[in-house]
Amino acid sequence: MGPVLGAWLALSLLAGTGAEDMCGQPPAASARSIPAPQLSPEERLSPHMPQSLRCDACHAIVFQIEEQLRKAEGKVGRKALSESDYMEVLERSCSQGWESYGVQELHGEKRLTGPGLPRQQLMSVMVTGGPWPGRLSKMCHSYVGEQGEAQIYEAHRQGPAALRELLCHGEKGACAGGKAEGPAPPKVLQNEL
């Protein structure tokens, strides 16, 4: 046996590649099974966002609103948008497809996942489409209707924390009574509004 072939055989054995692997047998693959989230009837069929996912949904909505308003302001040189412009941007934000959002089960808990949301895990199954895009759009339109475009844009101009506080963490926000995603953003003082 030549020195190169001997060295290769020794290294192969040390690396865990047995003779069977060298003789054409594929190495045994480690099997991983990742189940899809088991959705309750409410999570599958209701037209409304389930209560347990509303805080995540609110953070996704704030992220999308911030992104759209930031892009629009960038086109006009970061100066404030006119009322008609920010109203159009908010409508476009809420009416977008939302297809990049879905549900994952992480550590036994269902979480909404997608752009702007933490806790995304690489080795899990994400269920997208279905009712999630419509629910997010409906929630977004609801926020704009309840708070008003002017108040939402004013909060945006103060920074992302102010908009999260207004929509998600305020007294009636989706994250107010339940588990908030991470630490709550700093409170906005009344005189800063």
C-alpha positions as CSV (number, residue, x, y, z in Angstrom):
1,M,0.0,0.0,0.0
2,G,1.4,3.4,-1.0
3,P,2.2,6.0,1.7
4,V,-0.5,8.4,0.3
5,L,-3.2,5.7,0.3
6,G,-2.2,4.5,3.8
7,A,-2.4,8.0,5.2
8,W,-5.8,8.6,3.6
9,L,-7.1,5.3,5.0
10,A,-5.8,6.2,8.5
11,L,-7.3,9.7,8.4
12,S,-10.6,8.3,7.1
13,L,-10.8,5.9,10.0
14,L,-9.9,8.6,12.5
15,A,-12.6,10.9,11.1
16,G,-15.2,8.2,11.6
17,T,-15.5,7.0,8.0
18,G,-15.6,3.2,8.2
19,A,-14.7,0.7,5.5
20,E,-18.4,0.4,4.6
21,D,-18.5,4.1,3.7
22,M,-15.4,3.7,1.5
23,C,-16.9,0.8,-0.4
24,G,-19.8,2.7,-1.8
25,Q,-22.3,2.5,1.0
26,P,-23.7,6.0,1.9
27,P,-23.0,7.0,5.5
28,A,-26.0,6.7,7.8
29,A,-27.9,10.0,7.8
30,S,-29.1,11.3,11.2
31,A,-32.8,11.5,11.0
32,R,-34.5,14.7,12.2
33,S,-38.2,15.1,12.4
34,I,-39.6,18.6,12.8
35,P,-43.4,18.6,13.1
36,A,-45.5,21.5,11.8
37,P,-47.3,23.6,14.5
38,Q,-50.6,22.0,15.6
39,L,-53.1,24.8,15.1
40,S,-56.3,24.9,17.1
41,P,-59.7,25.4,15.3
42,E,-59.5,29.1,16.2
43,E,-56.0,29.5,14.9
44,R,-57.0,27.7,11.6
45,L,-60.5,29.1,11.0
46,S,-61.2,32.3,12.8
47,P,-61.1,35.5,10.7
48,H,-59.5,37.3,13.7
49,M,-55.9,37.1,15.0
50,P,-55.8,34.7,18.0
51,Q,-55.3,36.5,21.3
52,S,-52.0,34.6,21.9
53,L,-50.5,36.0,18.7
54,R,-51.7,39.6,18.8
55,C,-48.6,41.0,20.4
56,D,-46.4,39.4,17.8
57,A,-48.8,40.7,15.1
58,C,-48.7,44.2,16.5
59,H,-44.8,44.2,16.3
60,A,-45.0,43.0,12.7
61,I,-47.4,45.7,11.8
62,V,-45.3,48.4,13.5
63,F,-42.2,47.1,11.6
64,Q,-44.0,47.3,8.3
65,I,-45.4,50.7,8.9
66,E,-42.0,52.0,10.0
67,E,-40.3,50.5,6.9
68,Q,-42.9,52.0,4.5
69,L,-42.8,55.4,6.1
70,R,-39.0,55.5,6.3
71,K,-38.8,54.6,2.6
72,A,-41.3,57.3,1.7
73,E,-39.4,59.9,3.8
74,G,-36.2,58.9,2.2
75,K,-37.6,59.7,-1.2
76,V,-38.3,63.3,-0.1
77,G,-35.1,63.8,1.8
78,R,-36.2,62.8,5.3
79,K,-38.4,65.7,5.7
80,A,-42.0,65.2,7.0
81,L,-44.5,63.8,4.5
82,S,-47.6,65.7,3.6
83,E,-50.9,64.4,5.1
84,S,-51.9,62.9,1.7
85,D,-48.6,61.2,1.4
86,Y,-48.5,59.5,4.8
87,M,-52.2,58.5,4.5
88,E,-51.3,56.8,1.2
89,V,-48.3,55.1,2.7
90,L,-50.3,53.8,5.7
91,E,-53.0,52.4,3.4
92,R,-50.3,50.7,1.3
93,S,-48.7,49.3,4.5
94,C,-51.9,47.7,5.6
95,S,-53.0,46.5,2.2
96,Q,-49.7,44.7,1.3
97,G,-49.6,41.0,0.9
98,W,-48.2,39.9,4.3
99,E,-47.3,36.5,2.8
100,S,-43.9,36.5,4.5
101,Y,-45.5,36.0,7.9
102,G,-46.6,32.8,9.4
103,V,-46.6,30.7,12.6
104,Q,-43.8,28.6,14.1
105,E,-43.9,26.5,17.2
106,L,-40.9,27.4,19.4
107,H,-40.4,25.5,22.6
108,G,-44.0,24.4,22.7
109,E,-45.4,27.9,22.1
110,K,-46.9,29.2,18.8
111,R,-45.3,32.4,17.7
112,L,-45.9,34.6,14.7
113,T,-42.7,34.9,12.7
114,G,-41.5,37.0,9.7
115,P,-39.7,40.3,9.0
116,G,-39.2,42.4,12.1
117,L,-40.0,39.7,14.6
118,P,-37.4,38.0,16.8
119,R,-37.2,34.4,17.9
120,Q,-37.0,32.9,14.4
121,Q,-35.5,29.5,14.6
122,L,-33.8,27.8,11.6
123,M,-34.8,24.3,12.4
124,S,-38.6,24.6,12.6
125,V,-41.6,24.5,10.3
126,M,-43.3,27.8,9.5
127,V,-46.9,27.7,8.3
128,T,-47.5,30.7,6.0
129,G,-50.4,31.8,3.9
130,G,-53.8,30.7,4.9
131,P,-55.5,33.1,7.3
132,W,-52.3,35.0,8.5
133,P,-52.0,37.6,5.7
134,G,-55.7,38.6,6.0
135,R,-55.6,38.8,9.8
136,L,-52.5,41.0,9.7
137,S,-54.1,43.3,7.1
138,K,-57.3,43.5,9.1
139,M,-55.4,44.3,12.3
140,C,-53.3,47.0,10.6
141,H,-56.4,48.7,9.2
142,S,-58.0,48.5,12.6
143,Y,-55.0,50.3,14.2
144,V,-55.1,53.0,11.6
145,G,-58.8,53.5,12.0
146,E,-58.7,53.5,15.8
147,Q,-55.6,55.7,16.2
148,G,-55.9,57.8,13.1
149,E,-53.2,58.4,10.5
150,A,-52.0,61.7,12.0
151,Q,-51.4,60.2,15.4
152,I,-49.6,57.2,13.9
153,Y,-47.4,59.4,11.7
154,E,-46.6,61.7,14.7
155,A,-45.6,58.7,16.7
156,H,-43.4,57.4,13.8
157,R,-41.7,60.8,13.7
158,Q,-40.7,60.4,17.3
159,G,-39.1,57.0,16.6
160,P,-40.0,53.3,16.5
161,A,-40.3,53.0,20.3
162,A,-43.1,55.7,20.3
163,L,-45.0,53.9,17.6
164,R,-44.7,50.5,19.4
165,E,-45.8,52.2,22.6
166,L,-48.8,53.7,20.9
167,L,-50.0,50.6,19.1
168,C,-48.7,47.6,21.1
169,H,-47.8,48.5,24.6
170,G,-50.2,51.3,25.5
171,E,-53.1,50.8,27.9
172,K,-55.2,48.9,25.4
173,G,-52.3,47.6,23.3
174,A,-52.0,44.0,22.2
175,C,-49.0,43.5,24.4
176,A,-50.3,45.4,27.4
177,G,-51.7,42.6,29.6
178,G,-49.9,39.7,28.2
179,K,-46.3,38.7,27.6
180,A,-44.5,41.5,25.7
181,E,-41.8,40.5,23.2
182,G,-38.7,41.2,25.2
183,P,-38.4,44.2,27.4
184,A,-41.0,46.9,26.9
185,P,-39.7,50.0,25.1
186,P,-39.1,53.1,27.2
187,K,-42.3,54.9,28.0
188,V,-42.9,58.1,26.1
189,L,-43.5,61.0,28.4
190,Q,-46.7,62.9,27.9
191,N,-44.9,66.2,27.3
192,E,-42.9,64.6,24.5
193,L,-46.0,63.9,22.5
